Amino acid sequence: MYETLQFEHSSTVERVVDELRRALFDGELAPGTPLREVALADAIGVSRSTIREALGTLVAEGLAVRQPNRGVAVNSLKAADVRDVGKARAALETAGVQAWPTARASDKDALRRAFADYTRTAESGTNSSDLTAAHLGVHRALVGLTGSERLLAMADALAAEIRLALAHVARVRRNSGEQVAAHRVLLTLLEGGDVEAAVAELRDHLTHAETSMLEAIKRPRRRKADIQ
């Protein structure tokens, strides 16, 4: 009986975390927005303890921060955060691109599938949250070329912060066609065996992405009413 109750509670927390992530990635909760336990519990229809656990997960993922005497709020990424994530991202993805010649066929196919999914998602005109997820799927597959589960775990740990930053960019810059084309160039270079050019293309892509993120977080954004 206890195990069943524990499982159901964990499942509820996970559902709440998923809903809050969606709101963050869709731009419904702007950076700096306070996340009030009572209001969230009433809005979602769960207990405060469930909300408290869910917020703890968001804090651990870097999507929210605890503010002294003010509770939890949506994380406002700073320029230093974006640059630091960019360094880690570049190291992981460059390692993947460089591993292409010796990568397993299954990992190469995973990259091809991820790119195909990204292309379909961009062409379908779906919402920015799904597009960002598909975009990051390509970059995760690049890391997957290393064949290292540990490096993939590191990429996954960065994914939430990257996605939060990309959500800012998506509201400023609607250029999914250009992004798909850039990723196609990278994949074409890899398929042709020009790893050196692919590394240069990746670094250029990540540099532009970081610049766009830095510009986006500096722009004033209209905030919806705080959840309070």
Backbone as a chain_set.jsonl record, in Angstrom:
{"seq": "MYETLQFEHSSTVERVVDELRRALFDGELAPGTPLREVALADAIGVSRSTIREALGTLVAEGLAVRQPNRGVAVNSLKAADVRDVGKARAALETAGVQAWPTARASDKDALRRAFADYTRTAESGTNSSDLTAAHLGVHRALVGLTGSERLLAMADALAAEIRLALAHVARVRRNSGEQVAAHRVLLTLLEGGDVEAAVAELRDHLTHAETSMLEAIKRPRRRKADIQ", "coords": {"N": [[0.832, -1.203, 0.0], [1.877, 1.302, 0.896], [3.984, 1.61, -0.914], [2.615, 1.931, -3.292], [1.259, 4.35, -2.859], [3.439, 6.05, -2.631], [4.517, 5.863, -5.196], [2.435, 6.985, -6.698], [2.457, 9.566, -5.691], [5.006, 10.454, -6.488], [4.638, 10.353, -9.239], [2.723, 12.362, -9.566], [4.191, 14.633, -8.797], [6.072, 14.665, -10.862], [4.408, 15.198, -13.043], [3.569, 17.777, -12.426], [6.024, 19.119, -12.513], [6.593, 18.807, -15.233], [4.523, 20.355, -16.345], [5.141, 22.903, -15.367], [7.657, 23.272, -16.517], [6.879, 23.326, -19.208], [5.388, 25.719, -19.246], [7.415, 27.53, -18.72], [9.157, 27.165, -20.93], [7.467, 27.846, -22.993], [7.194, 30.487, -22.642], [5.264, 31.489, -20.936], [5.745, 31.996, -18.322], [7.642, 34.473, -17.325], [11.166, 35.367, -17.048], [12.283, 35.842, -13.708], [9.782, 35.823, -12.557], [7.891, 35.348, -9.627], [7.297, 32.218, -8.015], [4.723, 31.125, -6.446], [3.843, 29.013, -3.825], [1.213, 28.514, -2.73], [-0.571, 29.701, -4.608], [0.099, 28.282, -6.932], [-0.506, 25.669, -6.138], [-3.278, 25.875, -5.834], [-4.009, 26.579, -8.455], [-3.172, 24.403, -10.015], [-4.24, 22.302, -8.696], [-3.171, 20.602, -6.701], [-1.334, 19.462, -3.772], [0.443, 21.667, -1.481], [2.837, 20.565, -0.674], [3.492, 18.961, -2.817], [3.892, 20.873, -4.803], [6.068, 22.124, -3.644], [8.067, 20.168, -3.817], [8.22, 19.925, -6.593], [9.115, 22.469, -7.323], [11.61, 22.34, -6.159], [12.866, 20.565, -7.877], [12.962, 22.099, -10.227], [14.67, 24.113, -9.389], [17.011, 22.633, -8.984], [17.55, 21.999, -11.616], [18.293, 24.381, -12.639], [16.394, 26.052, -13.657], [14.872, 27.573, -12.001], [15.267, 29.747, -9.152], [16.176, 30.06, -5.692], [15.303, 32.688, -3.656], [16.538, 34.684, -1.06], [14.393, 35.113, 1.651], [12.297, 35.535, -0.08], [11.328, 33.42, -1.484], [10.818, 31.164, -4.265], [11.727, 31.783, -7.665], [11.379, 32.234, -11.227], [14.261, 31.531, -13.069], [16.491, 34.083, -14.026], [18.507, 34.282, -16.567], [21.902, 35.169, -16.602], [24.471, 37.009, -18.354], [26.956, 35.819, -17.882], [26.174, 33.243, -17.206], [25.126, 32.287, -19.631], [27.411, 32.347, -21.23], [29.03, 30.506, -19.872], [27.566, 28.11, -20.042], [27.683, 27.915, -22.79], [30.406, 27.378, -23.229], [30.666, 24.816, -22.113], [28.868, 23.43, -23.68], [30.028, 23.695, -26.235], [32.387, 22.236, -25.898], [31.442, 19.606, -25.495], [29.916, 19.094, -27.846], [31.741, 19.544, -29.888], [33.517, 17.469, -29.407], [31.889, 15.378, -30.164], [31.5, 15.84, -32.951], [34.147, 15.556, -33.836], [34.453, 12.885, -33.389], [33.167, 11.617, -35.418], [34.404, 10.044, -37.628], [34.97, 7.558, -36.421], [32.66, 6.88, -35.201], [29.827, 4.912, -34.14], [27.646, 3.213, -36.422], [24.986, 3.237, -35.664], [24.834, 5.495, -34.035], [25.403, 7.499, -35.846], [23.165, 7.24, -37.474], [21.254, 7.985, -35.645], [21.752, 10.71, -35.429], [21.084, 11.512, -38.024], [18.345, 10.91, -38.017], [17.48, 12.648, -36.007], [17.97, 15.121, -37.197], [16.216, 14.947, -39.373], [13.79, 14.891, -38.008], [13.843, 17.419, -36.831], [13.742, 19.018, -39.12], [11.179, 18.331, -40.152], [9.597, 19.226, -38.04], [10.111, 21.98, -38.057], [9.083, 22.651, -40.568], [6.428, 22.116, -40.2], [5.396, 24.171, -38.79], [4.938, 24.193, -36.068], [4.579, 24.847, -32.472], [6.9, 27.0, -30.675], [8.121, 25.743, -28.505], [8.13, 22.966, -29.057], [9.664, 23.052, -31.349], [12.112, 23.982, -30.388], [12.777, 21.818, -28.75], [13.155, 19.827, -30.683], [15.276, 20.945, -32.054], [17.295, 20.923, -30.09], [17.48, 18.216, -29.931], [18.997, 17.502, -32.145], [21.484, 18.554, -31.454], [22.017, 17.074, -29.171], [22.282, 14.58, -30.327], [24.624, 14.987, -31.705], [26.517, 15.0, -29.634], [26.113, 12.387, -28.926], [27.556, 10.998, -30.814], [29.998, 10.48, -29.738], [29.742, 8.173, -28.348], [29.664, 7.957, -25.663], [28.077, 7.466, -22.662], [28.29, 8.986, -20.375], [29.086, 11.52, -21.266], [26.795, 12.131, -22.687], [25.002, 12.284, -20.572], [25.967, 14.556, -19.312], [25.38, 16.414, -21.311], [22.613, 16.292, -21.239], [22.176, 17.345, -18.726], [22.764, 19.989, -19.147], [20.786, 20.722, -20.846], [18.28, 21.846, -19.979], [18.879, 24.499, -19.159], [19.913, 25.482, -21.543], [17.658, 25.272, -23.142], [15.936, 27.048, -21.881], [17.257, 29.457, -22.373], [17.166, 29.458, -25.188], [14.459, 29.719, -25.508], [14.073, 32.398, -24.997], [15.35, 33.463, -27.229], [13.751, 32.501, -29.269], [11.501, 34.085, -29.057], [12.397, 36.434, -29.979], [13.664, 36.062, -32.4], [12.674, 34.715, -35.381], [13.641, 32.409, -37.171], [13.655, 29.772, -38.185], [13.943, 28.429, -40.608], [16.465, 29.24, -41.543], [18.018, 28.173, -39.516], [17.608, 25.414, -39.805], [18.798, 25.077, -42.307], [21.456, 25.688, -41.683], [22.118, 23.566, -39.988], [21.865, 21.533, -41.798], [24.023, 22.002, -43.476], [26.129, 21.409, -41.72], [25.674, 18.645, -41.255], [25.977, 17.693, -43.845], [28.687, 18.208, -44.321], [29.83, 16.448, -42.49], [28.911, 13.998, -43.497], [30.342, 14.007, -45.813], [32.84, 13.592, -44.91], [34.491, 15.674, -44.129], [35.719, 16.573, -41.504], [37.176, 18.589, -40.207], [36.187, 20.975, -41.377], [33.579, 20.715, -40.55], [33.8, 20.97, -37.789], [34.585, 23.654, -37.649], [32.292, 24.827, -38.72], [30.396, 24.103, -36.777], [31.402, 25.484, -34.512], [31.123, 28.101, -35.393], [28.352, 28.213, -35.629], [27.552, 27.81, -32.929], [28.696, 30.042, -31.761], [27.231, 32.129, -32.944], [24.73, 31.433, -31.922], [25.118, 31.827, -29.18], [25.582, 34.588, -29.155], [23.072, 35.502, -29.988], [21.501, 34.639, -27.841], [22.595, 36.173, -25.772], [21.915, 38.736, -26.629], [19.163, 38.495, -26.529], [18.528, 38.146, -23.777], [19.062, 40.617, -22.826], [17.114, 42.248, -23.739], [14.209, 44.114, -22.9], [11.371, 42.513, -21.492], [7.901, 41.96, -21.694], [6.13, 41.241, -18.847], [3.931, 38.775, -17.576], [1.366, 38.803, -15.094], [2.545, 38.24, -11.784], [2.665, 35.02, -10.243], [0.936, 34.773, -7.514]], "CA": [[0.0, 0.0, 0.0], [2.735, 2.479, 0.992], [4.739, 1.753, -2.16], [1.691, 2.458, -4.304], [1.043, 5.764, -2.562], [4.681, 6.751, -2.93], [4.627, 5.929, -6.651], [1.444, 7.937, -7.189], [2.915, 10.901, -5.323], [6.115, 10.79, -7.374], [4.078, 10.594, -10.564], [2.083, 13.674, -9.528], [5.256, 15.641, -8.794], [6.641, 14.703, -12.212], [3.452, 15.87, -13.925], [3.617, 19.2, -12.107], [7.294, 19.611, -13.055], [6.434, 18.887, -16.691], [3.653, 21.49, -16.666], [5.877, 24.145, -15.097], [8.669, 23.393, -17.571], [6.198, 23.758, -20.437], [5.059, 27.134, -19.105], [8.674, 28.283, -18.839], [9.676, 27.082, -22.283], [6.527, 28.519, -23.898], [7.211, 31.916, -22.354], [4.13, 31.903, -20.112], [6.323, 32.486, -17.073], [8.822, 35.252, -17.702], [12.275, 35.354, -16.093], [12.082, 36.655, -12.523], [8.43, 35.668, -12.015], [7.824, 34.552, -8.396], [6.493, 30.991, -8.096], [4.124, 31.032, -5.115], [3.34, 27.664, -3.566], [-0.239, 28.473, -2.525], [-1.246, 29.998, -5.862], [0.329, 27.172, -7.85], [-1.267, 24.518, -5.645], [-4.689, 26.111, -6.166], [-4.179, 26.614, -9.909], [-2.959, 23.077, -10.6], [-5.081, 21.345, -7.986], [-2.365, 19.636, -5.953], [-0.957, 19.956, -2.454], [1.61, 22.545, -1.411], [4.046, 19.744, -0.58], [3.803, 18.531, -4.188], [4.47, 22.047, -5.458], [7.39, 22.372, -3.053], [8.996, 19.2, -4.417], [8.368, 20.269, -8.005], [9.971, 23.649, -7.395], [12.961, 21.895, -5.846], [13.414, 19.99, -9.11], [13.271, 23.199, -11.14], [15.869, 24.786, -8.863], [18.144, 21.745, -9.26], [17.805, 22.039, -13.058], [18.725, 25.716, -13.029], [15.285, 26.794, -14.264], [14.352, 28.478, -10.983], [16.246, 30.061, -8.099], [15.634, 30.419, -4.382], [15.716, 34.033, -3.274], [16.441, 34.859, 0.392], [13.195, 35.775, 2.179], [11.332, 35.836, -1.14], [10.845, 32.19, -2.086], [11.368, 30.683, -5.535], [11.345, 32.565, -8.842], [11.929, 31.765, -12.495], [15.643, 31.987, -13.207], [16.84, 35.093, -15.023], [19.869, 33.958, -16.987], [22.853, 36.267, -16.731], [25.412, 36.834, -19.465], [27.984, 34.861, -17.469], [25.579, 31.911, -17.28], [25.041, 31.917, -21.043], [28.769, 32.074, -21.721], [29.535, 29.295, -19.248], [26.87, 27.002, -20.687], [28.204, 27.844, -24.148], [31.712, 26.71, -23.199], [30.444, 23.391, -21.871], [28.187, 22.906, -24.857], [30.995, 23.615, -27.333], [33.313, 21.138, -25.626], [30.751, 18.33, -25.698], [29.496, 18.887, -29.228], [32.954, 19.434, -30.706], [34.001, 16.099, -29.221], [31.04, 14.525, -30.974], [31.829, 16.038, -34.364], [35.474, 14.984, -34.081], [34.363, 11.427, -33.283], [32.411, 11.102, -36.567], [35.042, 8.973, -38.404], [34.966, 6.273, -35.714], [31.371, 6.721, -34.522], [29.031, 3.745, -34.517], [26.636, 3.466, -37.442], [23.721, 3.538, -34.987], [24.892, 6.87, -33.545], [25.279, 8.348, -37.032], [21.759, 7.18, -37.874], [20.495, 8.766, -34.659], [21.914, 12.11, -35.817], [20.282, 11.72, -39.237], [16.927, 10.928, -37.619], [17.231, 13.874, -35.247], [17.905, 16.221, -38.16], [14.967, 14.786, -40.133], [12.702, 15.299, -37.117], [13.935, 18.879, -36.709], [13.265, 19.584, -40.381], [9.717, 18.156, -40.196], [8.985, 20.089, -37.019], [10.208, 23.36, -38.535], [8.195, 22.817, -41.719], [5.034, 21.974, -39.772], [4.948, 25.419, -38.165], [4.498, 23.905, -34.714], [4.943, 25.881, -31.495], [8.33, 27.194, -30.465], [8.627, 24.8, -27.525], [8.417, 21.715, -29.761], [10.759, 23.314, -32.281], [13.331, 24.04, -29.597], [13.087, 20.452, -28.331], [13.698, 19.126, -31.85], [16.579, 21.568, -32.292], [18.239, 20.385, -29.118], [17.661, 16.805, -30.237], [20.111, 17.416, -33.085], [22.725, 18.805, -30.729], [22.248, 15.91, -28.295], [22.766, 13.498, -31.185], [26.042, 15.265, -31.99], [27.268, 14.485, -28.484], [25.97, 10.943, -28.966], [28.567, 10.419, -31.703], [31.148, 10.058, -28.927], [29.474, 6.849, -27.802], [29.857, 8.027, -24.212], [26.864, 7.739, -21.888], [28.594, 10.035, -19.396], [29.023, 12.806, -21.963], [25.379, 12.376, -22.964], [24.387, 12.71, -19.311], [26.377, 15.948, -19.124], [24.604, 17.21, -22.263], [21.244, 16.353, -20.732], [22.163, 18.239, -17.568], [22.805, 21.36, -19.66], [19.688, 20.95, -21.783], [17.238, 22.718, -19.463], [19.332, 25.888, -19.213], [20.001, 25.863, -22.953], [16.297, 25.43, -23.656], [15.406, 28.285, -21.323], [17.88, 30.547, -23.119], [16.644, 29.431, -26.55], [13.089, 30.211, -25.476], [14.19, 33.852, -25.133], [15.716, 33.75, -28.609], [12.613, 32.189, -30.135], [10.545, 35.186, -29.038], [13.02, 37.58, -30.628], [14.144, 35.738, -33.723], [11.927, 33.63, -36.007], [14.438, 32.058, -38.338], [13.825, 28.322, -38.158], [14.431, 27.997, -41.912], [17.914, 29.453, -41.567], [18.628, 27.243, -38.581], [17.598, 24.086, -40.43], [19.799, 25.11, -43.371], [22.777, 25.647, -41.052], [22.333, 22.209, -39.515], [22.041, 20.696, -42.986], [25.411, 22.197, -43.903], [26.968, 20.659, -40.788], [25.516, 17.216, -41.507], [26.557, 17.413, -45.163], [30.139, 18.172, -44.15], [30.163, 15.199, -41.821], [28.678, 12.894, -44.433], [31.416, 14.055, -46.799], [34.102, 13.264, -44.267], [35.308, 16.858, -43.854], [35.519, 16.815, -40.077], [37.749, 19.891, -39.838], [35.237, 22.004, -41.773], [32.391, 20.534, -39.716], [34.117, 21.577, -36.49], [34.543, 25.104, -37.838], [30.879, 25.182, -38.905], [29.754, 23.983, -35.468], [31.837, 26.575, -33.644], [30.49, 29.32, -35.894], [26.933, 28.107, -35.267], [27.4, 28.007, -31.492], [29.034, 31.436, -31.474], [26.069, 32.932, -33.305], [23.659, 31.112, -30.982], [25.425, 32.5, -27.919], [25.363, 36.019, -29.373], [21.623, 35.724, -30.017], [21.014, 34.482, -26.475], [23.026, 37.326, -24.986], [21.099, 39.867, -27.054], [17.789, 38.268, -26.103], [18.326, 38.339, -22.342], [19.21, 42.04, -22.526], [15.93, 42.97, -24.185], [13.123, 44.157, -21.921], [10.253, 41.661, -21.859], [6.648, 42.204, -20.992], [5.891, 40.14, -17.925], [2.58, 38.545, -17.131], [1.232, 39.004, -13.653], [3.211, 37.253, -10.954], [1.82, 34.012, -9.599], [1.068, 35.124, -6.095]], "C": [[0.87, 1.259, 0.0], [3.485, 2.709, -0.312], [3.875, 2.341, -3.256], [1.459, 3.945, -4.104], [2.279, 6.576, -2.919], [4.841, 6.915, -4.439], [3.67, 6.98, -7.204], [1.876, 9.364, -6.871], [4.04, 11.348, -6.25], [5.61, 11.122, -8.771], [3.422, 11.965, -10.629], [3.114, 14.788, -9.565], [5.833, 15.788, -10.195], [5.71, 15.424, -13.179], [3.465, 17.38, -13.687], [4.896, 19.819, -12.662], [7.181, 19.782, -14.564], [5.586, 20.097, -17.09], [4.373, 22.814, -16.439], [6.984, 24.351, -16.134], [8.016, 23.915, -18.856], [5.888, 25.248, -20.39], [6.306, 28.011, -19.256], [9.147, 28.33, -20.285], [8.762, 27.738, -23.309], [6.454, 30.022, -23.635], [6.051, 32.408, -21.523], [4.582, 32.441, -18.76], [7.639, 33.171, -17.406], [9.923, 35.132, -16.65], [12.006, 36.302, -14.927], [10.715, 36.514, -11.889], [8.455, 34.833, -10.733], [6.91, 33.343, -8.593], [5.956, 30.705, -6.702], [3.478, 29.673, -4.902], [1.817, 27.61, -3.482], [-0.975, 28.686, -3.839], [-1.094, 28.857, -6.858], [-0.465, 25.944, -7.433], [-2.747, 24.667, -6.001], [-4.93, 26.017, -7.669], [-4.091, 25.224, -10.53], [-3.814, 22.012, -9.923], [-4.312, 20.248, -7.288], [-1.996, 20.253, -4.605], [0.259, 20.876, -2.519], [2.899, 21.733, -1.346], [4.473, 19.246, -1.961], [4.456, 19.673, -4.954], [5.88, 22.295, -4.95], [8.432, 21.423, -3.655], [9.257, 19.534, -5.88], [9.281, 21.473, -8.169], [11.417, 23.291, -7.073], [13.638, 21.285, -7.064], [13.807, 21.081, -10.084], [14.52, 23.958, -10.699], [17.107, 23.951, -9.187], [18.525, 21.777, -10.733], [18.285, 23.4, -13.533], [17.63, 26.541, -13.685], [14.665, 27.793, -13.297], [15.432, 28.694, -9.926], [15.519, 30.373, -6.798], [16.189, 31.775, -3.985], [15.521, 34.211, -1.773], [15.214, 35.68, 0.784], [12.145, 36.102, 1.117], [10.805, 34.587, -1.836], [11.529, 31.867, -3.399], [10.858, 31.534, -6.688], [11.966, 31.937, -10.087], [13.323, 32.354, -12.658], [15.776, 33.035, -14.311], [18.288, 34.858, -15.411], [20.714, 35.217, -17.14], [23.803, 35.968, -17.89], [26.477, 35.8, -19.121], [27.46, 33.429, -17.544], [25.559, 31.416, -18.723], [26.414, 31.555, -21.586], [29.32, 30.768, -21.144], [28.878, 28.056, -19.856], [27.396, 26.817, -22.099], [29.537, 27.123, -24.213], [31.543, 25.203, -23.04], [29.815, 22.733, -23.093], [29.169, 22.716, -26.014], [31.956, 22.449, -27.129], [32.679, 19.786, -25.934], [30.456, 18.077, -27.166], [30.685, 18.811, -30.191], [33.531, 18.037, -30.605], [33.195, 15.131, -30.074], [31.364, 14.619, -32.448], [33.173, 15.394, -34.706], [35.462, 13.454, -34.048], [33.674, 10.795, -34.493], [33.111, 9.947, -37.3], [34.962, 7.595, -37.744], [33.646, 6.002, -34.996], [30.64, 5.479, -35.019], [27.978, 4.149, -35.544], [25.309, 3.858, -36.801], [23.683, 4.976, -34.483], [24.812, 7.868, -34.7], [23.83, 8.382, -37.506], [20.885, 7.995, -36.917], [20.585, 10.252, -34.981], [21.071, 12.416, -37.05], [18.795, 11.795, -38.896], [16.572, 12.208, -36.874], [17.114, 15.073, -36.183], [16.614, 16.146, -38.963], [13.777, 15.232, -39.298], [12.673, 16.813, -36.96], [13.393, 19.553, -37.964], [11.748, 19.503, -40.472], [9.026, 19.1, -39.223], [8.999, 21.545, -37.467], [9.225, 23.609, -39.673], [6.719, 22.764, -41.327], [4.488, 23.24, -39.136], [4.442, 25.221, -36.759], [4.992, 24.968, -33.733], [6.432, 25.887, -31.203], [8.922, 26.205, -29.472], [8.995, 23.476, -28.187], [9.594, 21.888, -30.716], [12.093, 23.35, -31.547], [13.753, 22.651, -29.141], [13.709, 19.662, -29.481], [15.093, 19.646, -32.194], [17.629, 20.98, -31.356], [18.467, 18.895, -29.326], [18.815, 16.577, -31.204], [21.43, 17.575, -32.34], [23.046, 17.679, -29.74], [22.812, 14.749, -29.112], [24.219, 13.72, -31.593], [26.918, 14.732, -30.864], [27.234, 12.954, -28.485], [26.978, 10.256, -29.869], [29.799, 9.948, -30.938], [30.98, 8.634, -28.411], [29.608, 6.793, -26.295], [28.55, 8.38, -23.501], [27.1, 8.863, -20.882], [28.541, 11.417, -20.054], [27.586, 13.148, -22.33], [24.655, 12.861, -21.71], [24.738, 14.164, -19.014], [25.589, 16.864, -20.058], [23.165, 17.364, -21.785], [21.132, 17.312, -19.549], [22.163, 19.704, -18.001], [21.539, 21.742, -20.415], [18.641, 21.933, -21.275], [17.637, 24.187, -19.544], [19.439, 26.372, -20.656], [18.61, 26.139, -23.5], [15.657, 26.714, -23.132], [15.962, 29.487, -22.076], [17.335, 30.613, -24.542], [15.202, 29.903, -26.608], [13.07, 31.729, -25.597], [14.447, 34.214, -26.598], [14.523, 33.552, -29.53], [11.605, 33.331, -30.163], [11.086, 36.415, -29.757], [13.29, 37.307, -32.099], [13.407, 34.532, -34.285], [12.643, 33.223, -37.285], [14.681, 30.564, -38.414], [14.347, 27.795, -39.488], [15.937, 28.126, -42.013], [18.626, 28.461, -40.655], [18.69, 25.83, -39.157], [18.671, 24.014, -41.509], [21.21, 25.006, -42.793], [23.105, 24.242, -40.553], [22.525, 21.244, -40.687], [23.476, 20.805, -43.507], [26.344, 21.371, -43.027], [26.898, 19.16, -41.071], [26.126, 16.826, -42.85], [28.08, 17.325, -45.087], [30.583, 16.878, -43.48], [30.018, 14.012, -42.773], [29.787, 12.839, -45.49], [32.779, 13.779, -46.211], [34.999, 14.441, -43.959], [35.092, 17.294, -42.41], [36.035, 18.184, -39.656], [36.788, 21.023, -40.179], [33.969, 21.924, -40.922], [32.602, 21.144, -38.337], [34.042, 23.096, -36.588], [33.096, 25.584, -37.983], [30.135, 25.136, -37.574], [30.126, 25.151, -34.574], [31.224, 27.905, -34.074], [29.015, 29.355, -35.495], [26.727, 28.411, -33.781], [27.739, 29.433, -31.08], [27.863, 32.35, -31.785], [24.907, 32.688, -32.336], [23.877, 31.83, -29.656], [25.188, 34.004, -28.033], [23.874, 36.346, -29.343], [21.027, 35.611, -28.621], [21.37, 35.694, -25.624], [22.21, 38.563, -25.34], [19.68, 39.735, -26.516], [17.579, 38.556, -24.621], [18.506, 39.796, -21.934], [17.957, 42.828, -22.882], [14.872, 42.996, -23.09], [11.968, 43.295, -22.41], [9.034, 42.032, -21.049], [6.357, 41.009, -20.112], [4.414, 40.041, -17.604], [2.555, 38.733, -15.634], [1.918, 37.89, -12.885], [2.192, 36.239, -10.424], [1.978, 34.232, -8.106], [-0.248, 34.967, -5.361]], "O": [[0.642, 2.175, -0.79], [3.615, 3.844, -0.771], [4.341, 3.152, -4.056], [1.461, 4.714, -5.066], [2.165, 7.678, -3.455], [5.25, 7.975, -4.911], [4.041, 7.771, -8.071], [1.684, 10.268, -7.683], [4.037, 12.476, -6.741], [6.094, 12.057, -9.409], [3.546, 12.661, -11.636], [2.94, 15.776, -10.279], [6.057, 16.904, -10.664], [6.168, 16.177, -14.039], [3.381, 18.165, -14.631], [4.864, 20.917, -13.218], [7.623, 20.792, -15.111], [5.899, 20.783, -18.063], [4.229, 23.744, -17.233], [7.221, 25.475, -16.577], [8.533, 24.825, -19.504], [6.098, 25.961, -21.371], [6.254, 29.092, -19.843], [9.493, 29.391, -20.804], [9.22, 28.144, -24.377], [5.735, 30.743, -24.327], [5.854, 33.617, -21.401], [3.886, 33.24, -18.133], [8.628, 32.514, -17.729], [9.643, 34.829, -15.49], [11.555, 37.43, -15.129], [10.492, 37.027, -10.793], [8.984, 33.721, -10.741], [5.878, 33.436, -9.257], [6.648, 30.113, -5.873], [2.659, 29.236, -5.71], [1.196, 26.746, -4.101], [-1.901, 27.94, -4.158], [-2.048, 28.504, -7.55], [-1.034, 25.253, -8.278], [-3.39, 23.704, -6.419], [-5.929, 25.449, -8.109], [-4.838, 24.9, -11.454], [-4.08, 20.956, -10.498], [-4.74, 19.094, -7.276], [-2.305, 21.413, -4.334], [1.009, 20.862, -3.495], [3.927, 22.143, -1.885], [5.665, 19.123, -2.243], [5.443, 19.475, -5.662], [6.779, 22.632, -5.72], [9.549, 21.837, -3.963], [10.39, 19.435, -6.35], [10.129, 21.492, -9.06], [12.344, 23.866, -7.642], [14.84, 21.461, -7.267], [14.867, 21.007, -10.705], [15.324, 24.389, -11.526], [18.13, 24.489, -9.612], [19.696, 21.602, -11.071], [18.645, 23.561, -14.7], [17.903, 27.618, -14.214], [14.009, 28.747, -13.717], [16.385, 27.921, -9.823], [14.397, 30.881, -6.8], [17.403, 31.982, -3.979], [14.441, 33.918, -1.258], [15.024, 36.799, 0.308], [11.209, 36.858, 1.381], [9.925, 34.683, -2.692], [12.678, 32.248, -3.622], [9.702, 31.957, -6.694], [12.952, 31.205, -10.004], [13.535, 33.542, -12.412], [15.228, 32.872, -15.401], [19.198, 35.201, -14.657], [20.282, 36.203, -17.737], [23.92, 34.829, -18.341], [26.859, 34.995, -19.97], [28.198, 32.51, -17.899], [25.926, 30.275, -19.005], [26.563, 30.574, -22.315], [29.996, 30.013, -21.844], [29.554, 27.07, -20.15], [27.542, 25.686, -22.563], [29.783, 26.346, -25.137], [32.185, 24.415, -23.735], [30.186, 21.626, -23.484], [29.141, 21.689, -26.693], [32.299, 21.752, -28.084], [33.302, 18.927, -26.558], [30.71, 16.987, -27.678], [30.634, 18.095, -31.191], [33.986, 17.477, -31.602], [33.741, 14.183, -30.639], [31.491, 13.6, -33.127], [33.312, 14.759, -35.752], [36.347, 12.807, -34.607], [33.601, 9.57, -34.589], [32.458, 8.94, -37.574], [34.894, 6.579, -38.436], [33.522, 5.016, -34.27], [30.811, 5.052, -36.161], [27.483, 5.276, -35.536], [24.589, 4.707, -37.326], [22.629, 5.612, -34.498], [24.232, 8.944, -34.562], [23.325, 9.436, -37.894], [19.903, 8.613, -37.329], [19.604, 10.979, -34.825], [20.418, 13.458, -37.116], [18.072, 12.641, -39.424], [15.503, 12.782, -37.08], [16.26, 15.939, -35.988], [15.98, 17.173, -39.21], [12.86, 15.874, -39.81], [11.602, 17.421, -36.957], [12.669, 20.545, -37.878], [11.095, 20.484, -40.826], [7.998, 19.697, -39.544], [8.017, 22.265, -37.283], [8.601, 24.669, -39.732], [5.863, 23.3, -42.032], [3.279, 23.382, -38.958], [3.604, 25.99, -36.29], [5.731, 25.876, -34.112], [7.134, 24.906, -31.452], [10.099, 25.858, -29.576], [10.059, 22.922, -27.91], [10.416, 20.986, -30.873], [13.088, 22.81, -32.029], [14.941, 22.33, -29.141], [14.67, 18.919, -29.283], [15.976, 18.879, -32.577], [18.714, 20.589, -31.786], [19.511, 18.364, -28.949], [19.53, 15.581, -31.099], [22.377, 16.822, -32.569], [24.214, 17.37, -29.504], [23.698, 14.027, -28.656], [24.962, 12.761, -31.802], [27.938, 14.089, -31.112], [28.204, 12.305, -28.093], [27.234, 9.062, -29.716], [30.558, 9.114, -31.431], [31.96, 7.968, -28.076], [29.66, 5.711, -25.711], [27.988, 9.455, -23.713], [26.175, 9.615, -20.575], [28.017, 12.367, -19.473], [27.195, 14.314, -22.293], [23.799, 13.743, -21.781], [23.899, 14.918, -18.52], [25.176, 17.954, -19.662], [22.572, 18.435, -21.911], [20.125, 18.003, -19.389], [21.622, 20.56, -17.301], [21.247, 22.923, -20.605], [18.158, 22.768, -22.04], [16.835, 25.029, -19.949], [19.103, 27.516, -20.963], [18.399, 27.11, -24.226], [14.921, 27.386, -23.854], [15.228, 30.426, -22.383], [17.068, 31.702, -25.051], [14.759, 30.427, -27.63], [12.169, 32.293, -26.218], [13.846, 35.143, -27.136], [14.306, 34.334, -30.456], [10.926, 33.533, -31.169], [10.332, 37.325, -30.103], [13.164, 38.196, -32.941], [13.501, 33.438, -33.729], [12.269, 33.664, -38.372], [15.803, 30.133, -38.68], [15.107, 26.827, -39.513], [16.611, 27.226, -42.513], [19.706, 27.969, -40.982], [19.697, 25.136, -39.015], [19.376, 23.011, -41.62], [22.061, 24.313, -43.351], [24.24, 23.783, -40.682], [23.259, 20.262, -40.579], [24.066, 19.81, -43.928], [27.249, 20.708, -43.534], [27.925, 18.483, -41.123], [26.722, 15.756, -42.979], [28.688, 16.462, -45.721], [31.593, 16.287, -43.861], [30.886, 13.142, -42.843], [30.127, 11.768, -45.994], [33.773, 13.736, -46.936], [36.151, 14.25, -43.567], [34.377, 18.258, -42.135], [35.408, 18.864, -38.843], [36.589, 21.931, -39.372], [33.36, 22.947, -40.612], [31.694, 21.762, -37.781], [33.493, 23.75, -35.7], [32.722, 26.622, -37.436], [29.336, 26.024, -37.276], [29.254, 25.748, -33.942], [30.853, 28.729, -33.238], [28.497, 30.391, -35.079], [25.834, 29.176, -33.418], [27.136, 29.973, -30.153], [27.533, 33.239, -31.0], [24.187, 33.619, -31.974], [22.938, 32.376, -29.076], [24.653, 34.622, -27.113], [23.461, 37.342, -28.749], [20.15, 36.393, -28.253], [20.547, 36.182, -24.85], [21.852, 39.348, -24.462], [19.066, 40.718, -26.101], [16.565, 39.144, -24.243], [18.144, 40.175, -20.82], [17.755, 43.939, -22.393], [14.663, 41.987, -22.417], [11.617, 43.329, -23.589], [9.128, 42.374, -19.87], [6.341, 39.876, -20.592], [3.73, 41.042, -17.39], [3.598, 38.812, -14.986], [1.876, 36.728, -13.291], [1.027, 36.561, -10.193], [3.012, 33.919, -7.517], [-0.319, 35.22, -4.158]]}, "num_chains": 1, "name": "protein.A"}
